[in-house]
Amino acid sequence: MDEYIVGRNAVREALRSNRPIQRVLVTQQAGKTTGKTTGSKGSLQEIIALAKERNIEVRRVPEQQIAGYAGKLPHQGVAAVVASVEFADLAEVLANVPDGDTPLLIMLDGIEDPHNMGAIIRTAECCGATAVLFPKRHSAPVNATVAKTSAGAVECIPLVQIGNVAQTLESLKQAGFWVLGAHMEGDRTLYEADMTVPLVLVIGNEGKGLSRLTKETCDYLVTIPMYGRLNSLNASVAAAVLMYEVTRQRHSK
């Protein structure tokens, strides 16, 4: 399910054509090695500029990684990860919520492990969530690993790519949503939080958790009580616990 475009001309033209691209990969040495021609450096700079214009993340990676995607094709130190699923529009997703349903949006704030992303998407679909949202930058690409881990859920639940997490949350709050962030030091447990309202459930990065701006934007932060020696759960496991608490509260009334 992974799709890649390799080579500077091919990537540049894909960016110019507005083809859906998740991120641009550049080798760590591309454009830095002495002896490169001005034209070579110029084409790389143009690619990076085009990506920034479209708010597409540019990531430096080892050359072996891009070579693996390119196979026998000359990659010239550049590759683009092409969206392999069709992303949904948030406004359309919200407009299509059936009358009488209480929407549940799952926001991923920097989930970078594709296994975690796939597992969260699978659970979101199983518990009847409205959609899964994640930023274009600092997020795992929706690739074959995500698709496989999701057990096909990527084709069953709307996936929405957004620009800025905090700004999107603010817009959703204005639309009547409550924003609940998962946090180890939350101000209440998941059992004390009212999850029967239109809700955005925010799951943070595997290591750093929620970003500062995201935490400040949340209406409240919830924690999952720990009774063993460890103080946290894997991100996808924590997300599953929280999502099914939403389901329990909504279906027990």
N, C-alpha and C positions, 0 to 999 in steps of 0.2 A: 504493500500500500504506500510505501515511501516513494515519493517522486522528486527527482532532482534535475535541475538544469545546470550544466557545467560549461565553463568557458566564458571569457569576458564578453565577447560579442553576444552570445546567446542570453546571458544573464542581463546585460544592458537592454537588449531589445524586449525581453520579458518584462522588465521594469517599466519601460516606455509604453508597453501595450496595456498596462494596468491589469495584467494577469494576476490572480490571487497568489501572493507569495507570503509565506509565514516568516522567513528570515533569510538573510544573505550570509553565507559563510565565506570567510577570507582566511587564507593561511597566515600563520603568525609572521612569516617573513615577506609576504607579498607586499611589493611597493617599498620595502625597506632595504633590500639587498643592493649594494652598489653595482653599477654596471647595467642596471635596467634602463631601457630607453625612456625618453620623455613621454613618448606615445603610450608606452606600457603603463607608466605611472599615471598618466593622464586618464586613461580608460578606467583604471581602478578608482581614481578619485571621482570620476563621473558616476560610476556605479554606486559608490558610497553616498554621493550627493543625491542621486535619484532615490535610493532607499530611504534616506532621511526625509526627503520630500513626502514620501508615502507613509512615513511613520513605521517603517519596517526595520526591525533590529538587525544590526550588522555585528556578527560575532567572529572573533579571531579564534581559529582552531588549528590543531596540528595538521601538517600537510597530509599525513597518512589517512586522516579521517576523510578529507575530500577525495583523495585518490581512491579510497574504497567505494565512494559513491560514483566516481567517474568510470571505473572499470578500465578499459583500454583507451578511453577518450582523453585527449589532452585537456586538462582542467584550467591551466593558467593561474592556479591559485585561487579560483573563485567558483562557488556553487550557490544555487538558490534552492531552498526547500519550498516546494510547491504545495499549496493546500490540496490535500487528497480527499477531503470531504467538503460539501457545500455548507458554508456557514450561514446561519440565520440572522435576520435583522431583528434587533431587540424590540423595536416599535411594533413590528408585525407579530412577533411572538406574544406580546402583551395584548394586542388587539384580538388575538385568536383564543384567549383564555375563555373557556365556556362560562356562561352565566351561572352563578352559584358556586363556582370553584374558587378556592382561595389559593392564589399563586404562591409557589415556592421556587425561588431562584437560588442556585448554588454558584457563588462567586469564588473563583480560585485566585488568590492573591500571591502569585509567584511560585506555584507548584511547578517544579522543574523535572521531576522524575516521571518519565512516561508511564511507568507501571502504576504509580500513584494516581496519575491523571486518569488512566484507563479504568482503574478500580473505582474511583470516585464517580466517573460517568456511568459505570455499570450500576452502582448503588442508586445514583440519582434517578436513573430510568426505572429501576425496580420499585422505588418508593413513590413514583409518580410525580417527581419534580417537574416543574414547567420548563426549565432550561438550565444549561450550565454555561456560565460566563467566565471568560479569562482574557487577560490582556495580550496584545500582540507581542509585547516585549516581555522578557523575563518570565517566560512560560514554556513548558514542554511543547514541542510541535505535535500536532495530531498526526502521528505516523503509524506505521504498521504495528509497532509495539503497543501503542495506545489502543488501536483498533482490536488487537488480539486480546489484550487484558480486559477490555470492556465487553468481551464476548459478543461483539456486534452492536452494542448499545449506541455507538457513535452514529449509526444509521437510524436510530429510533427516537432519539431525544434531540431537540434543537441545541446546537452549539453556537455560541455567540462570541465573536472576537470583539473586544472593546479597546478603546484607546487608553484612557486614564481611569484607574480603579476608583479613586476617591471621587472624581467628578461624576462618574456613572452612579456611584452610590448616592451622591447628593441628589441627582436627578430622580432616582428611584424613590428616595425619601419624599421628595416633592410630589411624586405620583401616588403616595399613600402607603409605601412599603416601610416596614420596620427593618432595621439592619442589625443583625446579631453576629458578632465576631467570636470565633473560637479562640480562647486564650487560656494559658495555664494559670494565670492569676486573675481570672474573671471576677466580676463583682457579684455573680450569682451562679449557682449550678444550673445545668441544663434542665433539672426537674423544677426549678423555681421560675424559669422563664416561660412567658406566654408565647407559644409557637402556633397559636390558632389564627393569628392575624396574617395578612399578606407579608411575606417574609423573604429577606435576603440572608442566606446563611453564608458567612465568609470564612474560608479555610486558608490559612497562611502558609508560607514557605516551610519546607521540611525542616530546615535548620534555624532560620531566623524568625519564623512565625509571621504575624501580621506586621506590615510596615507601619511606621509611626502615623502617617496621614490616614491610613485605613483605620487604625485603632481610634483615632480622634473623630473619624466620621461615623463610626458605629454608634447606634443608640445605646447598646449595652454589650458587655463582654461576658461570655459564659464559659464555665470550666466543667470538665468531666472529673468527678471525684476519683482519686487514686487511693487504693487501699493496700497496695503492695509496696515494695521497696523502690520501684521506679516511679518517676513523676510525670511520664508522658506516654502517649500512644503514637504509633505511626500515623501520618497525616490522613491516609485513606481510611484507616480504622476509626480514627476520631471523627472523620466526616460521616462514616456509616452510622456510628452511635448517635450522632446529633440528628442526622436525617431521619432515623427511625424513631427518635423521640418526637420529632415533628409529626410523623405518621401516627404514633401512638396517641398523642394528644388530640389530633384531629379526628381520629376514627373511634375514640372512646367516648365521644360526646354524642 
